[in-house]
Amino acid sequence: MIKTVIIDDEPDAITSLEMICNEYCNNVKIVGTALIIDEAYKIIRKENPDLLLLDIDMPRGNAFDLMHRFPKRTFEVILISAFFKKFKKQISQHNIFACIEKPVDIDELHAMVELIIEKREKNKLDNN
């Protein structure tokens, strides 16, 4: 199971991602959700997730403001947004696992989660 936090300023988007993960991503456990960056920071510190499903553009800070708070990340990030072009330069400067456009394609999200699971399993084997 990969512990996952969903961060989006739209409650409906969070609900939708939770439903998709629960229905189609068997290896995902949602350990928290947040509507704003400050709340997300607290949840990440508390839960130590493996994955963030993270909207880019939010009030009171964006995804990159949150990422700067974690210079050494132990989690993967899948950005989920309709505004990738606006943030293209910032995306290239951060270690982002994947970018998925809204509305979320279920198959694409499932495939990215599976790749993260494979990567984590390989890293465990390499470190043993």
Disulfide bonds with the S-S distance in Angstrom:
none
